[in-house]
Amino acid sequence: MALRKFVDRLTKPTEELDREQLEQWCSVRGLTSLDAIVMRTPVQVCGEVRSIRIVPRAGADALEATITDGHGVLTAVFLGRRKISGVSPGRRVLLEGVVTKDGPTKVMYNPLYEFA
């Protein structure tokens, strides 16, 4: 059995191993999975920042961080911000707020955040 796990680790793509580790990290915290979010209710989620971009919204810049937990994807939008110290791709975060839909995308506006 140990040999099989060793061979699996050597043959699996790095992205898949990273996703499995992220899923495990998030499941240990016992928070809502990103694919099981109920819209328009307060939730606590965790995940890893996949990407960051600055987008103009309503005449002001907004920082958009794409968060994944291995099960789903969420966009955290920080209105009026161009930069948040510590928020960078690969950083693990805990978010709290209300999730809505913007087209097919799940969006959380101005969430409370904590670095993990």
SULBELDA-V137900 format. One record per helix or strand of 3 or more residues. SS is the DSSP state (@ for helix, = for strand). FROM is the first residue (numbers start at 1). LEN is the number of residues. If there is no record, write none. Layout:
# SULBELDA-V137900
ss;from;len
SS;FROM;LEN
SS;FROM;LEN
This chain:
# SULBELDA-V137900
ss;from;len
@;2;10
@;14;16
@;34;3
=;42;16
=;60;9
=;73;7
=;92;11
=;105;5
=;112;4
